[in-house]
Amino acid sequence: MKTLTIRNVPDDLHEALQRERSRRGGSLNRIVVDLLRQRLGVGMTRSNGLGRLAGGWTDEEFARFQEAVEPFERIDEDLWR
């Protein structure tokens, strides 16, 4: 393992890191390493956070969604005159 020293951290970034440390618990070092891994996609699959939604609907849920958005597919002839 290597050691990395980061200098000149802006106050707003330091405060955000402290908030994240408080939210997650654990050491600031662990939080920074985790954030770097996530952002750089090292040791994990990179994700935009939407993967959990892809293919997650049942057939019934998809049918309800299709039914709900169907009115948006209709063209209002009065608006196009």
C-alpha beads as a LAMMPS data file, in Angstrom:
LAMMPS data file: protein, C-alpha beads

81 atoms
80 bonds

1 atom types
1 bond types

-500.0 500.0 xlo xhi
-500.0 500.0 ylo yhi
-500.0 500.0 zlo zhi

Masses

1 110.0

Atoms # bond

1 1 1 0.000 0.000 0.000
2 1 1 1.108 3.481 -0.825
3 1 1 0.684 6.633 1.228
4 1 1 -0.715 9.778 -0.327
5 1 1 -0.634 13.249 1.175
6 1 1 -3.068 15.821 -0.176
7 1 1 -2.310 19.473 0.419
8 1 1 -4.266 22.687 -0.050
9 1 1 -7.701 21.112 0.354
10 1 1 -10.281 23.897 -0.023
11 1 1 -12.426 24.554 3.041
12 1 1 -15.679 23.609 1.295
13 1 1 -14.227 20.256 0.192
14 1 1 -12.892 19.575 3.683
15 1 1 -16.310 20.339 5.176
16 1 1 -18.013 18.045 2.654
17 1 1 -15.592 15.246 3.515
18 1 1 -16.240 15.760 7.218
19 1 1 -20.005 15.590 6.628
20 1 1 -19.556 12.382 4.661
21 1 1 -17.396 10.936 7.438
22 1 1 -20.081 11.792 9.985
23 1 1 -22.778 10.276 7.772
24 1 1 -20.930 7.030 7.075
25 1 1 -18.878 6.719 10.228
26 1 1 -15.305 5.479 10.113
27 1 1 -12.082 7.244 9.358
28 1 1 -11.591 10.142 6.996
29 1 1 -8.908 8.102 5.237
30 1 1 -11.367 5.259 4.550
31 1 1 -13.959 7.726 3.246
32 1 1 -11.466 9.356 0.850
33 1 1 -10.213 5.976 -0.420
34 1 1 -13.811 4.770 -0.931
35 1 1 -14.767 7.963 -2.792
36 1 1 -11.696 7.725 -5.020
37 1 1 -12.453 4.049 -5.785
38 1 1 -16.061 4.878 -6.653
39 1 1 -15.195 7.846 -8.852
40 1 1 -12.364 6.101 -10.684
41 1 1 -14.101 2.736 -10.908
42 1 1 -11.199 0.907 -9.296
43 1 1 -11.999 -2.446 -7.733
44 1 1 -15.676 -2.188 -8.589
45 1 1 -17.981 -1.718 -11.523
46 1 1 -18.572 1.936 -12.362
47 1 1 -22.179 2.907 -12.087
48 1 1 -24.242 6.008 -12.587
49 1 1 -26.605 4.746 -9.885
50 1 1 -29.387 3.872 -12.307
51 1 1 -28.414 0.225 -12.781
52 1 1 -30.631 -0.865 -9.921
53 1 1 -33.624 0.411 -11.893
54 1 1 -32.786 -1.294 -15.181
55 1 1 -34.862 -4.388 -15.709
56 1 1 -36.267 -4.068 -12.226
57 1 1 -39.940 -3.827 -13.106
58 1 1 -42.254 -6.774 -13.092
59 1 1 -44.498 -7.264 -16.119
60 1 1 -47.382 -5.866 -14.080
61 1 1 -45.424 -2.745 -13.083
62 1 1 -44.362 -2.174 -16.681
63 1 1 -47.948 -2.529 -17.889
64 1 1 -49.120 0.020 -15.290
65 1 1 -46.371 2.414 -16.399
66 1 1 -47.310 2.001 -20.058
67 1 1 -50.938 2.664 -19.189
68 1 1 -50.029 5.753 -17.167
69 1 1 -47.953 7.363 -19.933
70 1 1 -50.241 6.389 -22.816
71 1 1 -52.120 9.746 -22.753
72 1 1 -48.825 11.534 -23.464
73 1 1 -48.509 9.612 -26.731
74 1 1 -51.761 11.045 -28.120
75 1 1 -51.591 14.109 -30.334
76 1 1 -54.017 16.882 -29.447
77 1 1 -55.292 17.958 -32.861
78 1 1 -56.525 21.297 -31.471
79 1 1 -52.978 22.260 -30.488
80 1 1 -51.746 21.679 -34.050
81 1 1 -54.254 23.914 -35.828

Bonds

1 1 1 2
2 1 2 3
3 1 3 4
4 1 4 5
5 1 5 6
6 1 6 7
7 1 7 8
8 1 8 9
9 1 9 10
10 1 10 11
11 1 11 12
12 1 12 13
13 1 13 14
14 1 14 15
15 1 15 16
16 1 16 17
17 1 17 18
18 1 18 19
19 1 19 20
20 1 20 21
21 1 21 22
22 1 22 23
23 1 23 24
24 1 24 25
25 1 25 26
26 1 26 27
27 1 27 28
28 1 28 29
29 1 29 30
30 1 30 31
31 1 31 32
32 1 32 33
33 1 33 34
34 1 34 35
35 1 35 36
36 1 36 37
37 1 37 38
38 1 38 39
39 1 39 40
40 1 40 41
41 1 41 42
42 1 42 43
43 1 43 44
44 1 44 45
45 1 45 46
46 1 46 47
47 1 47 48
48 1 48 49
49 1 49 50
50 1 50 51
51 1 51 52
52 1 52 53
53 1 53 54
54 1 54 55
55 1 55 56
56 1 56 57
57 1 57 58
58 1 58 59
59 1 59 60
60 1 60 61
61 1 61 62
62 1 62 63
63 1 63 64
64 1 64 65
65 1 65 66
66 1 66 67
67 1 67 68
68 1 68 69
69 1 69 70
70 1 70 71
71 1 71 72
72 1 72 73
73 1 73 74
74 1 74 75
75 1 75 76
76 1 76 77
77 1 77 78
78 1 78 79
79 1 79 80
80 1 80 81
